[in-house]
Amino acid sequence: MNIVRLDKKEDNDKAYIYKSPIGDLILSVDNTSKYITSLGFHIIDNIKILYDEPSVIKKAKKELDGYFSKRLKLFSIPLALYGTDFQYNVWLETYKIPFGNIVTYSDISKKVSDSRGSISRAVGNAEGKNNIAIIIPCHRVVGANKKLTGYAGGLDKKEYLLRHEGFNIINSKIK
């Protein structure tokens, strides 16, 4: 796992497109072009799409090809994250969820906090701010009753990714 934490949020107006089975994915890198800083589903205004790809983008696309063809189960590309301590810890735990497995928001809350009471909602909020979808697999985090809940790309994409990983889903619930 090669995940670093950024001290401050970088303003990046450059992006690269990856054509996936669930639509165009938008990849961004840090200012040094050594780390992936985002993988999202929507093009943001004022973003300049580039085609001269740094090696980390080429590697990311190769790994995404492997994931979507079921040859790759764990990503190894270097990532750079910016967020609060809590968010960072949630994302690290989420990164550890193996291909073809799910956990609940409550499962993650127990791993990142020793506070009493439920912090599952805070985990859900942190997952909603995950800028590196699929690679940090927040699609593998579900409600306590195995119901699919929130996903930045839309529940249809979350359902696609979980079906891709072998889950049977009926009425937005894993069976």
C-alpha positions in Angstrom: 0.0 0.0 0.0 1.5 3.3 -1.1 -0.8 5.9 0.3 0.5 9.3 1.4 -1.3 12.1 3.1 -1.2 15.6 1.7 -0.8 18.5 4.1 -3.0 20.8 2.1 -5.5 20.4 -0.7 -3.9 20.9 -4.1 -5.6 22.9 -6.8 -5.4 20.8 -9.9 -7.0 21.8 -13.1 -5.8 18.9 -15.1 -7.4 15.5 -15.6 -7.3 12.3 -17.7 -10.1 10.2 -18.9 -10.4 6.4 -18.5 -13.1 4.8 -20.6 -14.7 2.2 -18.3 -17.8 -0.1 -18.5 -19.6 2.3 -16.2 -18.8 5.4 -18.2 -15.9 7.8 -18.3 -13.8 8.0 -15.1 -11.9 11.2 -14.4 -8.4 10.7 -13.0 -6.2 13.5 -11.5 -2.7 13.5 -10.1 -0.8 15.6 -7.6 1.5 18.4 -8.6 4.5 16.1 -9.0 2.5 13.6 -11.1 3.6 10.7 -8.9 0.3 10.1 -7.1 -3.3 9.6 -8.0 -5.4 12.2 -6.1 -8.8 11.5 -7.5 -10.8 9.1 -9.5 -14.4 10.4 -10.1 -17.4 10.0 -12.2 -18.1 13.5 -13.3 -16.1 16.1 -15.2 -15.8 19.3 -13.1 -16.0 22.7 -14.6 -12.7 24.4 -15.5 -10.9 21.0 -15.7 -8.5 20.7 -18.7 -8.5 17.1 -20.1 -4.9 16.1 -21.0 -3.8 13.3 -23.2 0.0 13.3 -22.6 -0.2 10.9 -19.6 2.4 10.7 -16.8 3.4 7.1 -15.9 1.2 7.0 -12.8 -1.9 7.6 -15.1 -0.7 4.9 -17.5 -0.3 2.5 -14.5 -3.7 3.5 -13.1 -5.4 2.8 -16.4 -3.6 -0.6 -16.7 -4.8 -1.5 -13.2 -8.3 -0.4 -13.9 -8.3 -2.6 -17.1 -7.2 -5.5 -14.8 -10.0 -4.7 -12.3 -12.7 -4.5 -14.9 -11.5 -7.8 -16.5 -11.4 -9.5 -13.1 -7.6 -10.1 -13.4 -6.7 -7.6 -10.6 -8.1 -7.8 -7.1 -5.9 -5.2 -5.3 -4.7 -1.9 -6.7 -1.1 -0.9 -6.0 -0.8 2.5 -7.7 0.4 5.3 -5.4 -2.3 7.5 -3.9 -2.2 10.9 -2.2 -5.1 11.8 0.1 -6.2 15.1 1.7 -8.7 15.0 4.5 -9.2 15.2 8.3 -7.6 12.6 10.5 -10.9 10.8 10.8 -11.5 10.7 7.1 -8.0 9.5 6.4 -8.4 6.7 8.9 -11.8 5.7 7.3 -10.2 5.7 3.8 -7.3 3.5 5.0 -9.7 1.0 6.5 -11.8 1.1 3.3 -8.8 0.5 1.1 -8.2 -2.8 3.0 -11.6 -4.3 2.1 -10.8 -7.2 -0.2 -12.3 -7.7 -3.7 -15.6 -9.6 -3.4 -16.1 -8.6 0.3 -18.4 -6.1 2.0 -18.4 -4.4 5.3 -20.9 -2.1 7.0 -20.4 1.5 8.1 -20.6 0.2 11.7 -17.7 -2.3 11.0 -15.5 0.6 9.9 -16.6 2.8 12.8 -15.5 0.2 15.3 -12.0 0.1 13.6 -11.4 3.8 13.5 -12.9 5.0 16.8 -13.2 3.9 20.4 -15.9 6.4 21.2 -19.1 5.1 22.5 -22.3 5.3 20.5 -22.7 5.0 16.8 -20.4 7.0 14.5 -21.6 5.1 11.4 -23.1 8.3 10.0 -19.7 10.0 10.3 -18.2 7.1 8.5 -20.8 7.5 5.8 -20.0 11.2 5.5 -16.2 10.4 5.2 -17.0 7.8 2.5 -19.0 10.4 0.7 -15.8 12.6 0.5 -13.6 9.7 -0.8 -12.1 11.2 -3.9 -10.6 8.0 -5.2 -13.6 5.8 -6.0 -13.1 2.1 -6.9 -9.4 2.1 -5.9 -10.5 3.0 -2.3 -13.5 0.8 -2.6 -16.3 2.6 -0.8 -18.7 0.7 -3.0 -17.9 -2.3 -0.7 -19.4 -0.4 2.3 -23.1 -1.1 2.9 -25.8 -0.5 5.4 -26.2 -2.8 8.4 -29.0 -4.7 6.6 -26.8 -5.1 3.5 -28.8 -2.4 1.8 -27.0 -0.3 -0.8 -26.7 3.3 0.4 -25.2 6.4 -1.0 -22.6 6.5 -3.6 -21.0 9.5 -5.3 -21.4 8.0 -8.8 -24.9 6.9 -8.1 -26.4 3.7 -6.7 -26.5 2.2 -10.2 -22.7 2.3 -10.4 -22.4 0.9 -6.9 -24.7 -1.9 -7.8 -22.7 -2.6 -11.0 -19.4 -2.7 -9.2 -20.8 -5.1 -6.5 -22.3 -7.3 -9.2 -19.0 -7.2 -11.0 -17.4 -8.5 -7.8 -19.9 -11.4 -7.6 -22.7 -10.2 -5.4 -26.4 -10.9 -6.0 -28.5 -7.8 -5.5 -32.2 -7.6 -5.4 -34.1 -4.3 -4.8 -30.8 -2.6 -3.8 -30.0 -5.2 -1.2 -27.3 -7.8 -1.2 -28.8 -11.3 -1.0 
